[in-house]
Amino acid sequence: MPSTPSLIEKLHATYPTISFEAGEQFEWQPKTSTIVYDLDDPHFEARLLHEVGHATLEHATYTRDIDLIAMERDAWQAARVELGPRFDVDISGDIIHHDMDTYRDWMHERSTCPHCGSSGIQTKTREYTCVSCRKTWRVNEARTCHLRRYRI
């Protein structure tokens, strides 16, 4: 398995338009073409390649929450099938499953009606409507902070 600095150096040499910056969590920042990484993460290499997957797939924005789930899935697919073998990194299905579960849980929590607890459907960016009680609520972005739901 390649050492951490070596992998970053290889990625930077392969993708010179992408900047790599140490930080507290993994993140692809499309506006600046920067990948932020956490050296202390036990799954550093897998998550780093996942963010490179976002970059190579040119992921930038999403309107609907389900689109974010699809982007996450596609970035993991690129990391596991294309980037992992290319950079000699074995990416466990367990880490992918765990990370995808966090997004599915995030989406489920956002779509749960604060009025009656039933599932809602997204009707606008950051807005949901309950299929049971027909109430509407807004949500904050909450990908890296606590979810807030606001009754309308």
KALIN-V730371 format. One record per helix or strand of 2 or more residues. SS is the DSSP state (h for helix, s for strand). FROM is the first residue (numbers start at 0). LEN is the number of residues. If there is no record, write none. Layout:
# KALIN-V730371
SS_FROM_LEN + SS_FROM_LEN
This chain:
# KALIN-V730371
h_3_11 + s_18_4 + s_26_3 + s_33_4 + h_43_13 + h_64_22 + h_92_19 + s_118_6 + s_126_4 + s_135_4 + s_148_3
